[in-house]
Amino acid sequence: MNKKAIALNYDFHGAPTITAKGSGLIAERIMQVAEENNIILHKSPELVEVLGHLELGDEIPEALYLAVAEIIAFAHSLKQ
């Protein structure tokens, strides 16, 4: 199975945006950079599948706000 990864950025204005995406070696590199920068990784194959249809710079669709907000809130609580 080919690894896939999506990176999101949320600046607390508007919706989170897609900042990186890829599969295989690119996905591994995205995850490596995240780990090197103490960015929390969240594994959700279903979410990656849906977000994978978006382009770089796209905002996440409104239907995913709640799911992504829960992940962001959880990640933020871990950093506290």
C-alpha positions in Angstrom: 0.0 0.0 0.0 1.3 3.4 -1.0 1.6 5.9 1.8 -0.2 9.2 1.4 0.2 12.5 3.3 -1.5 15.8 3.4 -0.2 18.9 5.2 -2.6 21.6 6.4 -1.9 25.1 7.5 -4.3 27.0 9.8 -3.5 30.6 10.6 -6.8 31.1 12.6 -8.3 33.1 9.8 -10.6 31.5 7.3 -10.3 27.7 6.8 -7.2 25.5 6.9 -5.5 25.2 3.5 -3.6 22.4 1.8 0.1 23.2 1.9 1.6 19.9 0.8 0.4 16.5 -0.5 1.9 13.4 -2.0 2.3 9.7 -2.0 5.2 7.3 -1.7 8.5 9.1 -1.1 6.9 12.5 -1.1 4.5 11.4 1.6 7.4 10.1 3.6 9.3 13.4 3.2 6.2 15.4 4.3 6.0 13.3 7.5 9.7 13.6 8.1 9.6 17.4 7.8 6.6 17.5 10.1 8.5 15.3 12.7 11.6 17.4 12.4 9.5 20.5 13.2 7.6 19.0 16.1 4.4 19.1 14.1 1.9 16.5 15.3 0.9 13.8 12.8 -2.6 12.5 12.7 -3.4 9.3 10.8 -6.7 9.2 9.1 -6.8 7.4 5.7 -10.3 8.5 5.1 -9.5 12.2 5.6 -6.4 11.9 3.5 -8.5 10.3 0.7 -11.0 13.2 0.7 -8.4 16.0 1.0 -6.3 14.4 -1.7 -8.7 15.6 -4.3 -8.0 19.2 -3.4 -5.2 21.3 -4.9 -2.3 23.0 -3.1 -3.6 26.3 -1.6 -7.2 25.1 -1.5 -9.2 25.6 1.6 -10.8 22.5 3.1 -14.4 22.1 2.3 -17.0 23.2 4.8 -18.2 19.6 5.3 -14.8 18.8 6.9 -14.6 21.8 9.2 -15.7 19.8 12.3 -13.4 16.8 11.7 -10.3 19.1 11.0 -11.2 21.4 13.9 -11.2 18.4 16.3 -7.8 17.4 15.1 -6.4 20.9 15.4 -7.8 21.3 18.9 -6.3 18.0 19.9 -2.9 18.9 18.5 -3.0 22.3 20.2 -3.9 20.6 23.5 -0.9 18.3 23.2 1.5 21.2 22.7 0.3 23.0 25.8 
